[in-house]
């Protein structure tokens, strides 16, 4: 489901452009600033899944955040929205893990979801748990993709 006015952008990089080193394993390994526009009035909560579909072994999860307040319009650099909960990423941590491909240029995608209810999941919930809960409660979804090469 998509809603044309529901848009995710970043002041740090353009859609389809390269993510600055600062936000990767070679830099400060902090999340880039994100701006959310066009959240539907009926949205109860927001969720974010940041992943690398080009990873060799699987679609690698770098960051998962849910129960973000629906009034959130900015996720500032190196911050977590107040009240939001982080799930466990594929690094085995409940925090942001920046791009860090072993070779080549990879795509990194921020998928942002508007949901009709809060997710009843704990801190450190798995990607499978979050995606299962998202499946029946997503109102709309938007994405922002960036590139990074660890060369």
Buried (B, 14 or more C-beta within 10 A) or exposed (E): EEBEEBBBBBEBBEEEEEBBBBBBBEEBBBBBBBBBEBBBEEBBBBBBBBBBEBBEEEEBBBBBBBBBBBEBEEBEBBBBBEEBBBBBBBBEEBBBBBBBBEEEEBBBBBBBBBBEEBBEBEEBBBBEBBBEBBEEBBBBBBBBBBBBEBE
